Amino acid sequence: MSSIQTPQAIRGTQDIFGAEAEAFGFVVETFERVRRLYRFRRAEMPVFEKTAVFSRSLGETTDVVSKEMYSFEDRGGESLTLRPEFTAGLARAYLTNGWQQYAPLKLATHGPLFRYERPQKGRYRQFHQIDAEVIGAAEPQADVELLVMADQLLHELGIADGVTLQLNTLGDAPSREAWRLALIAYFRDHAAELSEDSQERLEKNPLRILDSKDPRDKPFTAAAPRIDDFLSAEAQDFFGKVTSGLDAAGVAWTRAPALVRGLDYYRHTAFEFVTDRLGAQGTVLGGGRYDGLIEALGGPPTPAVGWAAGIERLAMLVGEKGEAKPDVVVALEDDTAHAYSMRLMADLRRAGFSAELIASGSPRKRFDKAVKIGADSLIAIGIDGGTPQLRLRSTPVSQRGEELEQFLVSFR
């Protein structure tokens, strides 16, 4: 017996296979199809960036930067970080690659992200997201298009039932600053009774107290000043155009005045699609407008809005999906016809048929194995008078069945 200990997967990572992998792939394929409908251009990003890309964009004081990023020094002594989210890298690429020439630029991507946090249901240290952004568009129409796209995606995934779009406005920069100062003044009066995290956030990031889950904060967040009392006329008009656009497109929404984004570069629209089907972690898809981010990375003032969604969570809602049956299964009943079966399989696949060959094990039992796969069409290959022969044993009465019969006539 071997004394070598088999390495185990790193905590917070996962190996995806079978029905789970099919659900995962279904989410990605559906996203790719929907993003093409909305004319979002595909982008592929590096898995790691200079640490400053994320520390500047996410803020040095956030939990992601201070506790959760996988950062390391490379051999040149430069600090690099595995990406914890997509938006900062896309913003960096927009600046460094001259993508301003395409503005307004609609971008879509998906792939793995990394955060060192406590693993739980639907949350991993290496996880995967789909992401859609519009960079360089100041109009509320961009917010509406992104939200309608997200709503259509959830419907096409078949998981829209029980999912609610929660919507809020953070106002423009002057509105947000006036609200921030009012929150500081309000929470200072209750500082001693707030949780430790909220006490720490009070001066630096009071908006984040509003979405605190700590029960000690709840009595005070309920009575805190609301953004509506500080909205400028321009900010009210912007939010009104977003909500009227959603109404016109038939997308249901509900106002969530406590929904916030703590970082200063977030403006105007903030939103989450939420469900109670994932336990406490109910956000399915979320995002908002981040008009100040490009500037925080050293670029010119540039409006932008986007959203992201965890593929694992979406796949959990989709549920297990069995592997699709092949169009055709072929049973090789005589090994002397092996070369013939190879030519048939290659031609079937080139003609667009998904096909499975059963050619291992006892030749007598191969047909029974083929039947169990449950394909619509079944072909048996044998030898008759020294010549390979194929027999179409079953095929559906359908256009696809007719196409297969026509293919086999030409193949023979």
C-alpha positions as CSV (number, residue, x, y, z in Angstrom):
1,M,0.0,0.0,0.0
2,S,1.4,3.4,-1.0
3,S,2.6,5.7,1.8
4,I,2.1,8.8,-0.3
5,Q,-0.7,11.0,1.0
6,T,-3.0,12.3,-1.7
7,P,-3.2,16.1,-1.7
8,Q,-6.6,17.5,-0.9
9,A,-8.3,20.5,-2.5
10,I,-7.6,23.8,-0.8
11,R,-10.4,24.9,1.6
12,G,-12.8,27.2,-0.1
13,T,-12.2,25.8,-3.6
14,Q,-14.3,23.2,-5.5
15,D,-14.1,20.6,-8.2
16,I,-17.2,21.0,-10.4
17,F,-18.4,17.9,-12.3
18,G,-21.5,16.2,-13.5
19,A,-24.9,17.8,-13.0
20,E,-23.4,20.8,-11.1
21,A,-21.0,21.4,-14.0
22,E,-23.8,21.2,-16.5
23,A,-25.7,23.9,-14.5
24,F,-22.6,26.0,-14.3
25,G,-22.1,25.7,-18.0
26,F,-25.8,26.5,-18.6
27,V,-25.4,29.8,-16.7
28,V,-22.3,30.8,-18.7
29,E,-23.9,29.8,-22.1
30,T,-27.1,31.7,-21.3
31,F,-25.1,34.8,-20.3
32,E,-23.1,34.7,-23.5
33,R,-26.2,34.4,-25.6
34,V,-28.0,37.3,-23.7
35,R,-24.9,39.6,-23.8
36,R,-24.8,39.2,-27.6
37,L,-28.5,40.1,-27.8
38,Y,-27.6,43.4,-26.0
39,R,-24.4,43.9,-28.1
40,F,-22.0,43.8,-25.1
41,R,-18.5,43.1,-26.3
42,R,-16.5,40.3,-24.8
43,A,-13.4,41.1,-22.7
44,E,-10.8,38.8,-21.1
45,M,-8.9,40.1,-18.2
46,P,-5.7,39.1,-16.3
47,V,-6.3,37.0,-13.2
48,F,-3.8,39.2,-11.3
49,E,-3.1,43.0,-11.3
50,K,-0.9,45.4,-9.5
51,T,-2.3,45.6,-5.9
52,A,-2.8,49.4,-6.3
53,V,-5.6,48.7,-8.9
54,F,-7.7,47.2,-6.2
55,S,-6.6,49.1,-3.2
56,R,-7.4,52.4,-5.0
57,S,-10.7,51.3,-6.4
58,L,-12.0,49.4,-3.4
59,G,-10.6,51.7,-0.7
60,E,-7.9,50.9,1.8
61,T,-10.3,50.6,4.6
62,T,-12.7,48.0,3.1
63,D,-12.8,44.5,4.4
64,V,-11.9,43.2,0.9
65,V,-8.6,45.1,0.8
66,S,-7.7,44.8,4.5
67,K,-8.7,41.2,5.1
68,E,-9.7,39.3,2.0
69,M,-7.3,39.9,-0.9
70,Y,-4.8,37.3,-2.0
71,S,-1.8,39.6,-2.4
72,F,1.9,38.6,-2.9
73,E,5.2,39.9,-4.0
74,D,6.6,38.7,-7.3
75,R,10.3,38.0,-7.9
76,G,10.8,41.7,-8.9
77,G,9.4,42.8,-5.5
78,E,6.2,44.2,-6.9
79,S,3.0,43.7,-5.0
80,L,0.4,41.8,-7.1
81,T,-3.1,40.7,-6.2
82,L,-5.4,37.9,-7.5
83,R,-8.5,39.8,-8.7
84,P,-11.3,39.9,-6.1
85,E,-13.7,41.5,-8.6
86,F,-13.9,42.5,-12.2
87,T,-14.8,46.2,-12.3
88,A,-11.4,47.6,-11.3
89,G,-9.5,45.6,-13.8
90,L,-11.9,46.6,-16.6
91,A,-11.5,50.2,-15.6
92,R,-7.7,49.9,-15.7
93,A,-7.9,48.2,-19.1
94,Y,-10.2,51.0,-20.4
95,L,-7.5,53.5,-19.5
96,T,-4.3,51.7,-20.4
97,N,-5.6,50.3,-23.8
98,G,-7.2,53.4,-25.2
99,W,-10.7,51.9,-25.1
100,Q,-12.0,55.5,-24.6
101,Q,-12.3,55.6,-28.5
102,Y,-15.2,53.1,-28.2
103,A,-17.1,55.0,-25.5
104,P,-19.8,54.4,-24.6
105,L,-18.3,50.9,-24.3
106,K,-20.5,47.9,-23.3
107,L,-18.3,45.1,-21.9
108,A,-19.0,41.6,-20.6
109,T,-16.8,39.0,-19.1
110,H,-16.8,36.0,-16.8
111,G,-14.3,33.9,-14.9
112,P,-12.7,33.1,-11.5
113,L,-12.2,35.6,-8.7
114,F,-10.4,35.2,-5.4
115,R,-11.2,36.3,-1.8
116,Y,-10.0,34.9,1.5
117,E,-13.2,34.8,3.4
118,R,-15.1,32.2,5.4
119,P,-16.5,29.6,3.0
120,Q,-20.3,29.1,3.2
121,K,-23.2,28.0,1.1
122,G,-22.7,29.4,-2.4
123,R,-19.5,31.3,-1.4
124,Y,-16.0,30.1,-2.0
125,R,-12.4,31.5,-1.9
126,Q,-12.1,30.9,-5.6
127,F,-15.5,31.7,-7.1
128,H,-16.8,32.7,-10.5
129,Q,-18.8,35.6,-11.7
130,I,-20.5,37.0,-14.8
131,D,-20.0,40.7,-15.3
132,A,-21.5,43.4,-17.5
133,E,-20.4,47.1,-17.6
134,V,-21.2,50.2,-19.6
135,I,-18.2,52.7,-19.4
136,G,-18.6,56.2,-20.7
137,A,-22.4,56.6,-20.7
138,A,-23.8,59.2,-18.3
139,E,-27.4,58.8,-19.4
140,P,-29.9,56.8,-17.2
141,Q,-30.7,54.8,-20.3
142,A,-27.5,52.8,-19.7
143,D,-28.7,51.9,-16.2
144,V,-32.1,50.8,-17.6
145,E,-30.5,48.7,-20.3
146,L,-28.3,46.9,-17.8
147,L,-31.2,46.2,-15.5
148,V,-33.4,44.9,-18.3
149,M,-30.6,42.7,-19.5
150,A,-30.2,41.3,-16.0
151,D,-33.9,40.7,-15.7
152,Q,-34.0,38.9,-19.1
153,L,-31.0,36.8,-18.0
154,L,-32.7,35.6,-14.9
155,H,-35.9,34.8,-16.9
156,E,-33.9,32.8,-19.5
157,L,-32.1,30.9,-16.8
158,G,-35.6,30.0,-15.5
159,I,-35.0,31.4,-12.0
160,A,-36.9,34.7,-12.0
161,D,-39.7,33.5,-9.9
162,G,-39.2,34.7,-6.3
163,V,-36.4,37.1,-7.3
164,T,-37.0,40.8,-6.6
165,L,-35.2,43.8,-8.0
166,Q,-34.4,46.2,-5.1
167,L,-33.5,49.7,-6.3
168,N,-32.2,52.8,-4.7
169,T,-30.5,56.1,-5.6
170,L,-27.3,57.4,-3.9
171,G,-27.8,60.8,-5.6
172,D,-25.1,62.8,-7.4
173,A,-21.9,63.8,-5.7
174,P,-23.3,66.9,-3.8
175,S,-26.4,65.0,-2.7
176,R,-24.4,62.1,-1.4
177,E,-21.9,64.3,0.5
178,A,-24.8,66.1,2.2
179,W,-26.3,62.8,3.2
180,R,-23.0,61.5,4.4
181,L,-22.5,64.5,6.7
182,A,-26.0,64.1,8.1
183,L,-25.4,60.4,8.8
184,I,-22.2,61.2,10.7
185,A,-24.0,63.8,12.8
186,Y,-26.8,61.3,13.5
187,F,-24.7,58.3,14.3
188,R,-22.3,60.3,16.6
189,D,-25.2,60.7,19.0
190,H,-25.6,57.0,19.3
191,A,-21.9,56.0,18.8
192,A,-21.6,54.2,22.2
193,E,-24.5,51.9,21.4
194,L,-23.3,50.9,17.9
195,S,-21.4,47.7,17.1
196,E,-17.6,47.9,17.0
197,D,-17.6,47.7,13.2
198,S,-20.1,50.5,12.9
199,Q,-18.1,52.7,15.4
200,E,-15.1,52.2,13.2
201,R,-17.0,53.1,10.1
202,L,-18.7,56.1,11.5
203,E,-16.3,58.8,10.5
204,K,-14.8,57.1,7.4
205,N,-17.8,55.3,5.8
206,P,-21.1,56.0,7.6
207,L,-23.2,54.7,4.6
208,R,-22.0,51.2,5.4
209,I,-23.6,51.3,8.8
210,L,-27.0,51.4,7.0
211,D,-26.6,47.8,5.7
212,S,-25.1,46.4,8.9
213,K,-26.5,43.0,9.9
214,D,-25.6,43.4,13.6
215,P,-28.7,43.6,15.7
216,R,-27.2,46.3,17.9
217,D,-27.3,48.7,14.9
218,K,-30.8,47.9,13.7
219,P,-32.7,50.3,16.1
220,F,-30.5,53.2,14.9
221,T,-30.4,52.4,11.1
222,A,-34.2,52.4,10.9
223,A,-34.4,56.1,12.0
224,A,-31.3,57.3,10.2
225,P,-31.6,60.2,7.6
226,R,-32.7,59.0,4.2
227,I,-31.1,60.0,0.9
228,D,-34.5,61.4,-0.4
229,D,-34.1,64.4,1.9
230,F,-30.9,65.4,0.3
231,L,-31.5,64.7,-3.4
232,S,-30.8,67.5,-5.8
233,A,-33.3,68.2,-8.6
234,E,-30.9,66.6,-11.1
235,A,-30.5,63.5,-9.0
236,Q,-34.3,63.2,-8.6
237,D,-34.7,63.5,-12.4
238,F,-32.1,60.8,-13.0
239,F,-33.7,58.3,-10.7
240,G,-37.1,59.1,-12.1
241,K,-35.9,58.3,-15.6
242,V,-34.4,55.0,-14.4
243,T,-37.7,53.9,-12.8
244,S,-39.9,55.1,-15.7
245,G,-37.6,53.2,-18.1
246,L,-37.9,50.0,-16.1
247,D,-41.7,50.5,-16.0
248,A,-41.8,50.9,-19.7
249,A,-39.7,47.8,-20.2
250,G,-42.0,45.8,-17.9
251,V,-39.3,45.1,-15.3
252,A,-40.8,45.0,-11.7
253,W,-38.8,46.7,-9.0
254,T,-39.2,47.8,-5.4
255,R,-37.7,50.7,-3.6
256,A,-35.0,49.8,-1.0
257,P,-34.0,53.0,0.8
258,A,-31.4,51.2,3.0
259,L,-29.6,49.7,-0.1
260,V,-26.2,51.5,-0.2
261,R,-22.7,51.4,-1.7
262,G,-20.1,52.6,0.8
263,L,-17.4,53.7,-1.6
264,D,-17.3,57.4,-2.6
265,Y,-17.2,56.8,-6.3
266,Y,-20.7,55.2,-6.4
267,R,-23.4,57.6,-7.5
268,H,-27.1,57.5,-8.5
269,T,-28.4,54.0,-9.1
270,A,-27.7,51.1,-6.7
271,F,-29.5,47.7,-7.1
272,E,-29.7,44.1,-6.1
273,F,-31.8,41.2,-7.3
274,V,-32.5,39.2,-4.2
275,T,-34.2,35.9,-3.3
276,D,-35.0,34.0,-0.1
277,R,-34.1,30.7,-1.8
278,L,-30.4,30.9,-0.8
279,G,-30.7,31.3,2.9
280,A,-29.1,34.4,4.5
281,Q,-27.0,35.1,1.4
282,G,-29.9,36.3,-0.7
283,T,-28.3,38.5,-3.3
284,V,-28.3,36.9,-6.7
285,L,-27.0,39.8,-8.8
286,G,-26.0,43.3,-7.8
287,G,-24.4,46.5,-9.1
288,G,-24.7,50.2,-9.5
289,R,-23.4,53.4,-11.1
290,Y,-19.7,54.2,-10.3
291,D,-19.1,57.6,-12.0
292,G,-16.0,58.3,-9.8
293,L,-14.0,55.1,-10.3
294,I,-12.1,55.9,-13.4
295,E,-11.0,59.2,-11.9
296,A,-9.8,57.3,-8.7
297,L,-7.5,55.3,-11.0
298,G,-5.9,58.4,-12.5
299,G,-8.2,58.8,-15.5
300,P,-10.5,61.7,-16.5
301,P,-14.0,61.9,-15.0
302,T,-15.9,59.0,-16.7
303,P,-19.4,57.9,-16.0
304,A,-19.9,54.1,-15.7
305,V,-22.4,51.6,-14.5
306,G,-22.3,47.8,-14.1
307,W,-23.4,44.6,-12.4
308,A,-22.0,41.2,-11.4
309,A,-23.5,37.9,-10.4
310,G,-22.0,34.8,-8.8
311,I,-22.2,31.8,-11.2
312,E,-22.2,29.3,-8.3
313,R,-25.3,31.0,-6.8
314,L,-27.1,31.2,-10.1
315,A,-26.3,27.5,-10.7
316,M,-27.7,26.6,-7.3
317,L,-31.0,28.3,-8.3
318,V,-31.0,26.6,-11.7
319,G,-30.7,23.2,-9.9
320,E,-29.1,20.1,-11.2
321,K,-29.1,19.7,-15.0
322,G,-28.5,16.3,-16.5
323,E,-26.1,16.0,-19.4
324,A,-28.0,16.3,-22.7
325,K,-28.6,13.1,-24.6
326,P,-26.7,12.7,-27.8
327,D,-28.5,12.9,-31.1
328,V,-27.2,9.6,-32.1
329,V,-25.6,6.6,-30.3
330,V,-23.7,4.1,-32.4
331,A,-23.1,0.5,-31.2
332,L,-20.1,-1.3,-32.9
333,E,-21.1,-4.9,-32.8
334,D,-18.1,-6.3,-34.8
335,D,-14.6,-5.0,-34.1
336,T,-13.5,-5.6,-37.7
337,A,-15.7,-2.6,-38.7
338,H,-13.8,-0.3,-36.4
339,A,-12.3,1.9,-39.1
340,Y,-15.8,2.2,-40.7
341,S,-17.2,3.3,-37.3
342,M,-14.5,6.0,-37.0
343,R,-15.4,7.4,-40.4
344,L,-19.1,7.4,-39.5
345,M,-18.5,9.2,-36.2
346,A,-16.3,11.9,-37.7
347,D,-18.8,12.6,-40.5
348,L,-21.8,12.6,-38.1
349,R,-20.1,15.2,-35.9
350,R,-19.0,17.3,-38.9
351,A,-22.6,17.3,-40.0
352,G,-23.7,18.8,-36.6
353,F,-25.0,15.7,-34.8
354,S,-23.8,15.0,-31.3
355,A,-22.8,11.3,-31.3
356,E,-21.6,8.7,-28.9
357,L,-19.8,5.4,-29.9
358,I,-20.1,2.3,-27.8
359,A,-17.1,0.2,-28.8
360,S,-15.7,-1.2,-25.6
361,G,-16.6,-4.3,-23.5
362,S,-18.2,-7.4,-24.9
363,P,-19.4,-6.8,-28.5
364,R,-22.6,-8.8,-27.7
365,K,-23.5,-6.3,-24.9
366,R,-22.7,-3.1,-26.7
367,F,-26.2,-2.7,-28.3
368,D,-27.8,-3.0,-24.8
369,K,-25.4,-0.4,-23.5
370,A,-26.3,1.9,-26.4
371,V,-30.0,1.5,-25.7
372,K,-29.6,2.5,-22.0
373,I,-28.1,5.9,-23.0
374,G,-31.5,6.8,-24.3
375,A,-30.6,8.7,-27.5
376,D,-33.4,9.5,-30.0
377,S,-31.5,7.7,-32.8
378,L,-29.7,4.3,-32.5
379,I,-27.3,2.9,-35.1
380,A,-25.8,-0.6,-35.0
381,I,-22.7,-1.4,-37.1
382,G,-22.0,-5.1,-38.0
383,I,-20.3,-7.1,-40.8
384,D,-22.3,-8.7,-43.6
385,G,-20.3,-10.8,-46.1
386,G,-17.1,-9.2,-45.0
387,T,-18.5,-5.7,-45.6
388,P,-19.4,-3.2,-42.8
389,Q,-23.1,-2.5,-42.6
390,L,-25.0,0.0,-40.5
391,R,-28.6,-0.4,-39.4
392,L,-30.7,2.5,-38.2
393,R,-32.6,0.9,-35.4
394,S,-34.6,3.9,-34.3
395,T,-35.1,7.5,-35.0
396,P,-37.8,10.1,-34.1
397,V,-40.4,11.2,-36.6
398,S,-39.1,14.8,-36.8
399,Q,-37.1,17.2,-38.9
400,R,-34.0,16.1,-37.0
401,G,-34.8,12.4,-37.7
402,E,-35.3,13.2,-41.4
403,E,-32.0,15.0,-41.5
404,L,-30.2,12.0,-40.0
405,E,-31.9,9.6,-42.5
406,Q,-30.8,11.9,-45.4
407,F,-27.2,12.0,-44.0
408,L,-27.0,8.2,-43.8
409,V,-28.2,7.8,-47.4
410,S,-25.4,10.0,-48.5
411,F,-22.9,8.3,-46.2
412,R,-23.6,4.9,-47.5
